[in-house]
Amino acid sequence: MKNITKLSDKRRKLHIGKLAAVVLFSAALGSFTTVSSYNGMLVANPLTTRIAHADSTQTQVPTEPYQYFSTSTSTGDSQLNANGYASLTQGQTNQYGYVTSLSKLDFNHDFTVSGNLYFGSKQDGGDALNILFSHENPAKALKIASSTGGFLGMDGLSNSFGLVFDEHYNSDSVYGDFQNRQFWQLDRTDPVVSWRTTNDNGDLNSNARIDNGLAFASAKSQDPDAQVVSMNPQMIDGNAHPFTINYNASTSTVSISVADNAYSAALGRSQQLVYSNTGATSSSTWTRTISAADKANGLYLSFAGVTGGTRANRFAVTLSGAYNLAYASNDQTSK
């Protein structure tokens, strides 16, 4: 396995804005972390993270988790900065941005990735932020022009899946969006979080709503495993919202948690709907079983932000923690 090279001194010195830091220790990740004020946002900065490799029992200390990822956007390619932060879109239409693992990740071992997601600050913005798993590197294999907006940054990637925070409902059936609305709403549709998938040809599978004549929360989906949940509109505030990705190799299960997505009804805010008939069991945690083939061959992990032709938001991500990340042993790009 190819060793991960150290960042150049120039990149290690890359900082944007003023930083003021305090040091914390995470027993769960076995790592020290600083929490900085980064241009008015709280950003976690990794200092020491244990990362074990699939073909060795050796543990490397220290290794920053962002060294496992690169950035590709419609405004240019780069690495994540020294704080593990990357801006995916700039709040303009028809943009895309990816933070993608440098190689396919090994799914024969438990691992954890954590950090913060930024969903922009426009309540009428969009289109989506996607935590994406794919066989191909999306920055290299994707037809970018056909993947922005309602195609969620994944159109063209065969048999991929992603947890999508979809801020804008597209009524055109080509996108297969789930219409998340309550009985008193007319044309208004609330944003949703759900799994989205593509088929063998890389075409986006439909997640369209299927009403069954009962309460609105009992609606089904064209994808019975979509796990559809209302997205908390308060997360569209430009601030950091923590996420954790946990993978359990013994059960081949990916679990993604975003605690801030849970909310209660309030004045001017709808009740949160957890669509149990789509497989949803929680307002803030989503699970998915990795197939035997994907477990054997590995998958790229990406964080994708896309805007549409009329709707746009500023999407970003910070990677601040990683544990037991490793490249797939059969992936030649890791050799």
C-alpha positions as CSV (number, residue, x, y, z in Angstrom):
1,M,0.0,0.0,0.0
2,K,1.3,3.4,-0.9
3,N,2.1,5.6,2.1
4,I,0.3,8.8,2.4
5,T,2.8,11.6,1.7
6,K,3.1,14.6,4.0
7,L,1.6,17.9,3.0
8,S,4.0,20.5,1.8
9,D,5.0,23.3,4.2
10,K,3.1,25.7,2.0
11,R,-0.2,23.8,2.3
12,R,0.3,23.3,6.1
13,K,0.5,27.1,6.4
14,L,-2.7,27.7,4.5
15,H,-5.2,29.6,6.7
16,I,-8.0,31.8,5.7
17,G,-9.3,34.3,8.2
18,K,-8.5,34.6,11.9
19,L,-8.1,31.5,14.0
20,A,-8.5,31.3,17.8
21,A,-8.3,27.7,19.2
22,V,-8.8,25.6,22.3
23,V,-7.7,22.0,22.7
24,L,-10.1,19.1,23.4
25,F,-9.6,15.4,23.7
26,S,-12.0,12.9,22.1
27,A,-11.9,9.5,23.9
28,A,-14.2,8.0,21.2
29,L,-11.8,8.8,18.4
30,G,-8.6,8.7,20.5
31,S,-7.6,12.0,19.1
32,F,-6.8,15.6,20.2
33,T,-8.7,18.3,18.4
34,T,-8.7,22.1,18.4
35,V,-11.9,24.0,17.9
36,S,-11.3,27.3,16.1
37,S,-13.3,30.3,15.2
38,Y,-13.0,30.3,11.5
39,N,-14.4,33.4,9.8
40,G,-17.2,33.4,12.3
41,M,-17.9,29.6,12.1
42,L,-16.7,26.9,14.6
43,V,-14.4,24.5,12.8
44,A,-12.8,21.4,14.3
45,N,-9.1,20.9,13.5
46,P,-7.5,17.4,13.8
47,L,-4.2,17.2,15.6
48,T,-3.8,13.5,16.1
49,T,-6.0,10.7,14.7
50,R,-5.3,7.0,14.6
51,I,-5.6,5.5,11.2
52,A,-5.0,1.8,10.8
53,H,-4.3,0.2,7.4
54,A,-6.0,-2.9,5.9
55,D,-2.8,-4.7,5.1
56,S,-0.9,-4.0,8.3
57,T,-1.4,-3.8,12.1
58,Q,0.8,-0.7,12.2
59,T,-0.9,2.5,13.4
60,Q,0.3,5.9,12.1
61,V,0.3,8.8,14.6
62,P,-0.2,11.6,13.8
63,T,-2.2,11.5,10.5
64,E,-4.8,14.2,9.6
65,P,-8.0,12.7,8.1
66,Y,-8.1,15.3,5.4
67,Q,-5.0,13.8,3.9
68,Y,-7.2,11.0,2.6
69,F,-9.4,13.3,0.6
70,S,-9.1,15.8,-2.4
71,T,-11.4,18.5,-3.6
72,S,-12.8,19.1,-7.1
73,T,-15.2,21.9,-7.8
74,S,-16.6,23.8,-10.8
75,T,-14.3,26.7,-9.8
76,G,-11.1,24.6,-9.6
77,D,-9.4,21.6,-7.9
78,S,-7.6,21.7,-4.6
79,Q,-6.9,20.0,-1.3
80,L,-8.9,20.6,1.8
81,N,-7.3,23.4,3.8
82,A,-5.3,22.8,6.9
83,N,-8.5,22.8,9.0
84,G,-10.1,20.1,6.9
85,Y,-12.5,22.6,5.5
86,A,-13.7,22.8,1.8
87,S,-16.2,25.1,0.1
88,L,-18.2,23.0,-2.4
89,T,-20.3,25.7,-4.0
90,Q,-20.3,29.5,-3.9
91,G,-24.0,30.2,-3.9
92,Q,-24.3,30.6,-7.6
93,T,-26.4,28.5,-10.1
94,N,-25.2,25.4,-11.9
95,Q,-22.2,24.7,-9.6
96,Y,-20.8,21.5,-8.2
97,G,-18.2,20.5,-5.7
98,Y,-16.8,17.2,-4.4
99,V,-14.6,16.2,-1.5
100,T,-13.6,12.6,-2.4
101,S,-11.4,10.0,-0.9
102,L,-8.2,9.6,-2.8
103,S,-8.9,5.9,-3.4
104,K,-11.7,3.4,-2.6
105,L,-12.1,2.8,1.1
106,D,-11.8,-0.6,2.7
107,F,-15.1,-2.0,4.0
108,N,-13.7,-5.1,5.6
109,H,-12.9,-3.0,8.8
110,D,-14.9,-0.8,11.0
111,F,-14.3,3.0,10.5
112,T,-15.6,6.4,11.5
113,V,-15.6,9.7,9.8
114,S,-16.9,12.9,11.5
115,G,-17.0,16.6,10.9
116,N,-19.4,19.4,10.0
117,L,-21.9,20.0,7.2
118,Y,-22.9,23.4,5.9
119,F,-26.2,23.8,4.1
120,G,-26.1,27.4,3.1
121,S,-28.3,30.2,4.5
122,K,-31.0,30.6,1.8
123,Q,-34.3,29.0,2.7
124,D,-35.3,29.1,-0.9
125,G,-31.9,27.9,-2.1
126,G,-30.7,24.5,-3.2
127,D,-30.2,22.1,-4.6
128,A,-28.6,19.5,-2.4
129,L,-25.7,18.2,-0.3
130,N,-25.0,14.5,-0.8
131,I,-22.9,12.1,1.3
132,L,-22.1,9.8,-1.7
133,F,-20.7,6.2,-2.0
134,S,-19.7,5.2,-5.5
135,H,-17.6,2.7,-7.5
136,E,-16.0,5.5,-9.6
137,N,-14.4,8.7,-8.5
138,P,-17.1,11.2,-9.3
139,A,-14.7,14.0,-10.0
140,K,-13.2,11.9,-12.9
141,A,-16.0,9.6,-14.1
142,L,-19.0,11.9,-13.9
143,K,-20.7,13.8,-16.7
144,I,-20.7,17.0,-14.7
145,A,-23.0,18.9,-16.9
146,S,-25.8,16.4,-16.3
147,S,-25.2,16.0,-12.6
148,T,-25.9,19.4,-11.1
149,G,-29.2,20.5,-9.7
150,G,-31.8,17.8,-9.4
151,F,-29.4,15.1,-10.5
152,L,-27.8,15.5,-7.0
153,G,-24.1,15.1,-8.1
154,M,-24.5,11.4,-8.8
155,D,-26.1,11.0,-12.3
156,G,-23.7,8.9,-14.4
157,L,-22.3,6.9,-11.5
158,S,-23.4,3.3,-11.8
159,N,-25.0,1.6,-8.8
160,S,-24.1,4.4,-6.5
161,F,-26.0,5.5,-3.4
162,G,-26.0,8.6,-1.2
163,L,-27.7,10.3,1.7
164,V,-29.1,13.4,0.2
165,F,-30.1,16.6,2.0
166,D,-32.4,17.9,-0.7
167,E,-33.4,21.5,-0.2
168,H,-35.5,21.9,-3.4
169,Y,-38.3,19.8,-4.7
170,N,-38.2,19.3,-8.5
171,S,-41.6,18.5,-9.9
172,D,-40.3,17.1,-13.2
173,S,-40.5,13.3,-13.0
174,V,-37.1,12.9,-14.5
175,Y,-35.6,13.7,-11.1
176,G,-37.9,11.4,-9.1
177,D,-38.0,13.7,-6.1
178,F,-40.1,12.8,-3.0
179,Q,-42.8,15.5,-2.4
180,N,-42.7,16.2,1.3
181,R,-45.8,18.0,2.3
182,Q,-48.5,18.0,4.9
183,F,-52.3,18.0,4.6
184,W,-52.7,21.8,4.9
185,Q,-50.1,22.7,2.4
186,L,-50.9,23.4,-1.2
187,D,-47.9,24.1,-3.5
188,R,-45.4,24.3,-0.6
189,T,-43.0,21.4,-0.3
190,D,-40.6,21.0,2.6
191,P,-37.0,19.8,2.1
192,V,-36.2,16.2,2.7
193,V,-33.3,13.8,3.7
194,S,-33.3,10.4,2.1
195,W,-31.2,7.8,0.4
196,R,-31.0,8.2,-3.4
197,T,-29.6,5.6,-5.8
198,T,-28.6,5.1,-9.4
199,N,-29.0,2.0,-11.7
200,D,-26.6,0.0,-13.7
201,N,-26.4,2.7,-16.3
202,G,-25.9,5.5,-13.8
203,D,-29.4,6.9,-14.2
204,L,-31.0,8.4,-11.1
205,N,-33.6,6.0,-9.6
206,S,-37.0,7.5,-8.7
207,N,-37.8,8.3,-5.1
208,A,-41.3,9.7,-6.0
209,R,-44.0,9.8,-3.4
210,I,-46.8,7.2,-3.4
211,D,-49.9,8.2,-1.3
212,N,-52.0,5.4,0.0
213,G,-55.0,7.4,1.1
214,L,-54.1,7.5,4.8
215,A,-52.2,10.1,6.9
216,F,-49.6,12.0,5.0
217,A,-46.7,10.5,7.0
218,S,-47.8,7.0,5.9
219,A,-46.8,7.7,2.2
220,K,-44.6,5.3,0.5
221,S,-41.8,5.8,-2.1
222,Q,-40.8,4.3,-5.4
223,D,-37.7,3.3,-3.5
224,P,-38.9,1.3,-0.5
225,D,-35.5,1.7,1.3
226,A,-35.2,5.5,0.9
227,Q,-35.7,6.2,4.6
228,V,-37.4,9.6,3.9
229,V,-37.4,12.2,6.7
230,S,-38.2,15.9,6.7
231,M,-35.1,18.1,6.7
232,N,-34.8,20.6,9.5
233,P,-35.1,24.0,7.8
234,Q,-33.2,25.5,10.7
235,M,-30.0,23.8,9.5
236,I,-30.1,26.0,6.4
237,D,-28.5,28.8,8.5
238,G,-24.9,28.9,7.1
239,N,-23.5,27.4,10.3
240,A,-21.8,24.1,11.1
241,H,-23.9,21.0,11.8
242,P,-22.0,17.9,13.1
243,F,-22.2,14.6,11.3
244,T,-20.8,11.1,12.0
245,I,-20.4,8.2,9.6
246,N,-20.0,4.9,11.4
247,Y,-19.3,1.6,9.5
248,N,-19.7,-1.8,11.2
249,A,-17.9,-4.5,9.2
250,S,-19.5,-7.4,11.1
251,T,-23.0,-6.3,9.9
252,S,-21.8,-4.5,6.7
253,T,-23.9,-1.5,7.9
254,V,-23.2,2.2,7.3
255,S,-24.9,4.5,9.8
256,I,-25.0,8.3,9.2
257,S,-26.1,10.6,12.1
258,V,-26.9,14.3,11.9
259,A,-28.3,15.1,15.3
260,D,-29.3,18.7,14.3
261,N,-31.9,17.3,11.8
262,A,-34.3,16.4,14.6
263,Y,-36.8,19.2,15.4
264,S,-40.3,19.8,16.8
265,A,-43.2,21.7,15.3
266,A,-43.3,25.4,16.1
267,L,-45.0,28.5,14.9
268,G,-44.3,28.8,11.2
269,R,-42.6,25.4,11.2
270,S,-44.3,22.1,10.1
271,Q,-44.2,18.9,12.1
272,Q,-41.3,16.8,11.2
273,L,-42.4,13.7,9.2
274,V,-40.6,10.4,9.5
275,Y,-42.0,8.2,6.7
276,S,-41.9,4.8,8.3
277,N,-43.2,3.1,5.1
278,T,-40.0,4.1,3.4
279,G,-37.9,2.4,6.0
280,A,-37.2,5.5,8.1
281,T,-36.9,4.8,11.9
282,S,-35.3,8.0,13.1
283,S,-35.3,11.7,12.4
284,S,-31.5,12.0,12.6
285,T,-30.0,8.6,11.7
286,W,-30.0,6.7,8.5
287,T,-28.6,3.2,7.8
288,R,-27.7,1.1,4.8
289,T,-26.3,-2.4,4.3
290,I,-23.3,-2.6,2.0
291,S,-23.5,-5.4,-0.6
292,A,-21.0,-8.3,-0.6
293,A,-19.6,-7.0,-3.9
294,D,-19.1,-3.5,-2.6
295,K,-17.6,-4.8,0.6
296,A,-15.1,-6.8,-1.4
297,N,-14.2,-4.1,-3.9
298,G,-14.4,-1.0,-1.8
299,L,-16.2,2.4,-2.5
300,Y,-15.2,6.0,-2.9
301,L,-16.7,8.3,-0.2
302,S,-17.6,11.8,-1.4
303,F,-19.3,14.9,0.0
304,A,-21.0,16.5,-3.0
305,G,-22.7,19.9,-3.2
306,V,-24.7,20.9,-6.2
307,T,-26.8,23.9,-7.2
308,G,-29.5,24.2,-9.9
309,G,-30.4,26.5,-12.7
310,T,-32.5,28.7,-10.6
311,R,-31.8,27.7,-7.0
312,A,-28.4,28.0,-5.2
313,N,-26.8,27.8,-1.8
314,R,-23.3,27.7,-0.3
315,F,-22.5,24.1,0.5
316,A,-19.4,23.2,2.5
317,V,-17.9,20.4,4.6
318,T,-15.3,20.0,7.3
319,L,-13.6,16.7,8.0
320,S,-12.3,16.8,11.6
321,G,-12.1,13.1,12.7
322,A,-11.3,9.7,11.3
323,Y,-10.7,6.3,12.8
324,N,-9.5,3.1,11.1
325,L,-9.8,4.6,7.5
326,A,-7.9,2.4,5.0
327,Y,-7.7,2.0,1.3
328,A,-9.2,-1.1,-0.4
329,S,-6.3,-3.5,-0.9
330,N,-7.4,-4.3,-4.5
331,D,-7.6,-0.7,-5.6
332,Q,-4.6,0.0,-7.8
333,T,-4.7,3.7,-7.1
334,S,-3.7,3.0,-3.5
335,K,-0.6,1.0,-4.5
